[in-house]
Amino acid sequence: MLTFTYEARDPSTGQKIKSSLEADNEQAAAKLIRDQGYAPLEIKLKQEGGQGLGKLVSRVKTKDKIIFSRQLSTLINAGLPLVQSLRSVQEQTTNKNFSVIINKIIADVESGTSFSATLAKHPDIFNQVYISLIAAGEASGTLDQALERIALQQEKDAEIISKVRGAMVYPLIVIVVMIGVVTFMLVSVLPQVQNLYKGIPGAQLPILTRALLVVSNAIIQWWWLLIILIIGGGFATSKWARTLGGKRVIDKAKMHFPAIGPLFMKLYMARFARTATTLVASGVPLIQVLEITAKAIDNFYIEASLRGAIEKVKGGKSLSSALEKDPNFLPLVPNMLKIGEQSGAIETMLAKTADYFEKEVDNEVKTISTIIEPLLMVLIGGMALIIVAAVLLPIYSLVGKDVIH
């Protein structure tokens, strides 16, 4: 049940009434208001915390969409009508924000809009791959199978992205913690060493300690400026990364940067093959498969390669020939496509290609983790050695001069 706020008029007195009630949808809310003897003027869905719908859609997780797709597939396969299936899924949805979206989808479908066209009204939740698969399922009468394929594709994509993020997040956490510890030592411990030397005639701090004290004093005196620079730099970088120029630089770095370049290339190949497999299996035409996949890859250069491949395919070339020798595609992809085209089993070859690269991504993640761990240990050990030396060298120097009694 959803909560609606409404404004209505009492026909007997002409007085306006403002209140709220719970109903399954806006139409049901209007009926309840009329049953009370009022004429509804305005009905609005009440959002928690005053957030609008645009704010809420971003909180619909991939997991929620996977469950939605799988449950809807099961219910439709069991013979339930689409609207009844959607209502059943909405009742089982624990995400209130997603429940609001499903309710709007139900209302649109009831009004005669196709399911795929209704989903297209919510691009922040349902991407072009999702919508195209639903449209293909509607056209072929295999909506339940299309939903099942969507769920599998989303699960595979979420799994592979999770592995890559895990490989990137661990070293970042270690580095952040290390910076925090080093900063604490610089602003808390080193100044005490400096105070120890004050008032001792002829005593001079070692050059390493003096150098780190310059950093320490800068942090103590200008910490607020550093915070502003960090926040401002992060914001500016984030804005730049969303520009075309920024995206091109970042996408190229992902593909060619040492260590992570091979990982991202295999990730892109896996995403291309898995998405194309799902679309081809649903009966989507090849040109449309390439257009949708180009957007789904989320890399400027690979998308440009696929756009070029589309023109070549339109000109009569096979897809394998269009992608052959393309620097943005690993050689295995056109080779597997060529075998699929020759044998008439392109869907099978794409699926095998996706499986292969997904395993390769897993292996790359393990390799990177194996390399990063000792490197981080060396980095942490080096930083610890520098800090300890900066603290202990002055003390040993004083002891050697017999200054401390």
CORWONOR-V701674 format. One record per residue. N is the residue number from 0. PHI is phi in whole degrees, -180 to 180 (* if undefined). NEAR is the number of other ideal C-beta (glycine too) atoms within 10 Angstrom. D_LAST is the distance of its C-alpha to the last C-alpha in whole Angstrom. Layout:
n phi near d_last
N PHI NEAR D_LAST
N PHI NEAR D_LAST
This chain:
n phi near d_last
0 * 11 78
1 -109 18 77
2 -100 15 77
3 -120 22 79
4 -102 15 79
5 -144 22 82
6 -125 15 85
7 -137 21 88
8 -118 14 91
9 -84 13 93
10 -59 10 97
11 -74 8 98
12 -115 8 96
13 78 7 95
14 -79 10 91
15 -86 11 88
16 -124 16 86
17 -119 10 83
18 -160 12 81
19 -142 11 80
20 -157 17 81
21 -111 12 80
22 -156 20 82
23 -73 15 82
24 -157 19 83
25 -66 18 84
26 -65 14 88
27 -66 15 87
28 -64 23 86
29 -62 17 89
30 -65 13 91
31 -63 16 89
32 -66 22 89
33 -65 12 93
34 -64 8 93
35 -82 13 92
36 93 10 95
37 -107 20 93
38 -103 12 93
39 -68 19 90
40 -105 13 89
41 -150 9 85
42 -130 17 83
43 -131 13 80
44 -75 16 77
45 -82 13 74
46 -103 16 71
47 -69 9 68
48 69 6 65
49 72 7 68
50 -86 11 67
51 -82 8 70
52 -63 14 72
53 -62 8 70
54 -75 12 66
55 -82 19 67
56 -61 16 69
57 -67 10 65
58 -95 12 64
59 -89 22 67
60 -85 13 65
61 -59 13 67
62 -59 12 67
63 -63 18 69
64 -70 20 71
65 -65 18 71
66 -63 18 72
67 -58 26 75
68 -64 25 76
69 -69 18 77
70 -65 18 78
71 -64 25 80
72 -61 21 82
73 -63 16 82
74 -68 20 84
75 -67 22 86
76 -63 15 87
77 -79 9 88
78 103 8 91
79 -77 15 89
80 -62 11 90
81 -59 18 87
82 -63 14 87
83 -65 12 87
84 -64 23 84
85 -63 24 82
86 -63 17 83
87 -64 15 82
88 -66 22 78
89 -61 20 78
90 -64 11 78
91 -92 10 75
92 -75 20 73
93 -86 8 70
94 -82 18 68
95 -62 13 70
96 -65 21 70
97 -68 22 72
98 -61 18 74
99 -63 19 75
100 -64 24 76
101 -61 21 78
102 -62 20 80
103 -67 16 81
104 -63 23 82
105 -59 22 84
106 -61 16 85
107 -68 17 86
108 -65 18 88
109 -64 14 90
110 -81 9 91
111 109 7 92
112 -76 15 89
113 -67 15 89
114 -61 21 85
115 -65 20 84
116 -66 15 85
117 -67 21 83
118 -64 21 80
119 -64 17 80
120 -75 14 80
121 -127 18 76
122 -66 12 74
123 -71 12 71
124 -107 18 71
125 -108 23 74
126 -78 15 74
127 -65 16 77
128 -61 22 77
129 -60 25 77
130 -64 20 80
131 -65 21 82
132 -66 28 82
133 -66 25 83
134 -62 21 86
135 -66 23 87
136 -66 24 87
137 -65 16 89
138 -67 15 91
139 -96 12 92
140 74 8 92
141 -122 17 89
142 -61 23 86
143 -63 18 85
144 -68 18 84
145 -63 28 82
146 -65 26 80
147 -65 19 79
148 -64 21 78
149 -60 25 76
150 -60 19 74
151 -64 17 74
152 -64 24 73
153 -66 21 70
154 -63 15 69
155 -63 19 68
156 -65 20 67
157 -64 15 64
158 -64 12 63
159 -70 21 63
160 -65 14 61
161 -61 12 59
162 -65 17 58
163 -66 19 57
164 -63 11 55
165 -60 11 53
166 -68 19 52
167 -86 13 51
168 -72 10 49
169 -55 15 47
170 -64 16 45
171 -64 9 45
172 -63 9 43
173 -62 16 40
174 -65 13 40
175 -63 10 40
176 -63 11 37
177 -62 15 35
178 -62 11 35
179 -63 10 34
180 -67 14 31
181 -63 17 30
182 -62 15 31
183 -60 11 29
184 -64 19 26
185 -68 20 26
186 -92 15 27
187 -111 11 24
188 -90 14 21
189 -59 22 21
190 -58 14 21
191 -67 9 18
192 -65 20 16
193 -64 15 18
194 -64 9 17
195 -63 16 13
196 -81 16 14
197 -66 7 16
198 86 7 15
199 -99 12 13
200 -60 5 15
201 77 6 17
202 -79 14 15
203 -132 11 18
204 -69 19 19
205 -60 15 21
206 -61 10 24
207 -64 15 25
208 -66 21 22
209 -64 13 24
210 -64 13 27
211 -71 22 27
212 -68 17 25
213 -61 9 29
214 -65 14 30
215 -60 22 28
216 -64 15 29
217 -64 13 33
218 -66 13 33
219 -65 13 31
220 -82 10 33
221 -120 12 37
222 -59 12 37
223 -66 8 40
224 -68 10 41
225 -62 13 40
226 -63 10 42
227 -62 11 45
228 -65 11 45
229 -65 10 45
230 -65 10 47
231 -63 10 50
232 -64 10 49
233 -64 10 50
234 -66 10 53
235 -64 10 54
236 -65 12 54
237 -63 10 56
238 -66 10 59
239 -64 13 59
240 -64 12 59
241 -89 10 62
242 -81 10 64
243 -62 8 66
244 -62 9 64
245 -65 14 61
246 -64 15 63
247 -64 14 64
248 -64 14 61
249 -66 17 59
250 -65 21 62
251 -67 14 62
252 -63 12 58
253 -60 17 59
254 -82 19 61
255 -122 13 60
256 -68 13 56
257 -55 6 54
258 77 12 54
259 -87 18 55
260 -58 14 58
261 -59 18 60
262 -63 22 59
263 -69 19 61
264 -61 22 64
265 -68 24 65
266 -63 24 64
267 -65 24 67
268 -65 24 69
269 -65 23 69
270 -67 25 69
271 -61 27 72
272 -66 25 74
273 -69 24 73
274 -65 24 75
275 -64 28 78
276 -58 25 78
277 -63 31 79
278 -70 27 81
279 -64 18 83
280 -63 19 83
281 -89 22 85
282 87 13 87
283 -74 23 86
284 -59 11 87
285 -58 16 85
286 -60 12 85
287 -67 15 84
288 -59 23 81
289 -67 22 80
290 -64 18 79
291 -70 22 78
292 -65 24 75
293 -57 22 74
294 -75 13 73
295 -72 22 71
296 -64 20 69
297 64 12 67
298 -145 24 67
299 -57 17 68
300 -76 18 69
301 -69 22 70
302 -62 17 72
303 -63 15 74
304 -64 20 75
305 -70 27 77
306 -64 12 78
307 -66 15 80
308 -64 24 81
309 -60 19 83
310 -65 10 85
311 -67 14 85
312 -66 17 86
313 -62 12 89
314 -82 8 90
315 111 7 91
316 -79 14 88
317 -78 17 87
318 -64 23 83
319 -62 20 82
320 -67 16 83
321 -66 22 82
322 -98 26 78
323 -64 17 78
324 66 8 76
325 -74 18 74
326 -65 8 71
327 -91 20 70
328 -126 21 71
329 -67 19 70
330 -56 11 73
331 -61 15 74
332 -63 24 75
333 -64 21 78
334 -63 15 79
335 -68 21 79
336 -63 24 81
337 -63 18 83
338 -63 16 84
339 -65 21 84
340 -67 16 87
341 -71 12 89
342 -94 10 89
343 74 8 89
344 -126 13 86
345 -64 22 84
346 -63 16 82
347 -64 16 81
348 -66 22 80
349 -64 25 78
350 -64 20 77
351 -66 16 76
352 -63 25 74
353 -62 24 72
354 -59 15 71
355 -61 17 70
356 -71 25 68
357 -65 22 66
358 -68 12 65
359 -65 19 64
360 -61 26 62
361 -59 16 60
362 -67 12 59
363 -64 22 58
364 -61 21 56
365 -65 12 54
366 -64 14 54
367 -62 19 52
368 -61 13 50
369 -65 9 49
370 -76 11 48
371 -67 17 46
372 -57 13 44
373 -66 9 42
374 -63 11 42
375 -65 15 40
376 -63 11 38
377 -65 10 37
378 -63 15 36
379 -64 16 34
380 -62 10 32
381 -64 10 32
382 -65 15 31
383 -63 14 28
384 -63 10 27
385 -63 15 27
386 -66 19 25
387 -62 12 22
388 -63 15 22
389 -65 24 21
390 -85 17 19
391 -84 13 17
392 -57 16 17
393 -61 22 15
394 -67 13 12
395 -64 11 13
396 -63 16 13
397 -67 16 10
398 -63 10 8
399 -64 9 11
400 -89 11 11
401 62 7 7
402 -86 14 6
403 -89 10 4
404 -115 3 0
